[in-house]
């Protein structure tokens, strides 16, 4: 294998390694009073319904216990949507998304809607352990029970956004310049030896 071929292969490996992203395990612990009908994760934060979503399934067995989903996601920005149905009494949703060293907890920073189109800031009804709910084991005590502004609304769409890993995109111009420089050096050296 010639030196020039080795350099070109090295350049190709360098370019490929700059663009690669590592996957990371994400743990979602959640519950909803009464029924969590659907959870969707999308890698398009501007439109959770636009991209091909990951449908996590439903939890309609026992809202007094946390359910857990573990996902292997590539680096990026994700939006998670939960559709929760309230069959009586005040509605509430409680969750934590554990992403390596960081955790996203339900709070008034999440968005809420009663119709899946008009979103506004969620209303917090207090931290895990507040009445009429009680402490849900497996979810941080700092997570807040959230819902729409109307605690008796029969349905809520609740949305949070989180980042997996670092999203670094190398500047294409810099990579191209590096590649052409290495290629030029290889060609110049080859011409000298011939």
Secondary structure, 3 states (H helix, E strand, C coil): CCHHHHHHHHHHHHHHHHHCCCEEEEEEEEEEECEEEEEEEECCCCCCCCCCCEEEEEECCCCCCCEEEEEEEECEEEEEEEEEECCCCCCEEEEEEEECCEEEECCCCCEEECCCCCCEECEEEEECCCCCCCCCCCCCCCCEEEECCCCCCCEEEEEEEEEECCCCCCCHHHHHHHHHHHHHHHHHHHHHHC
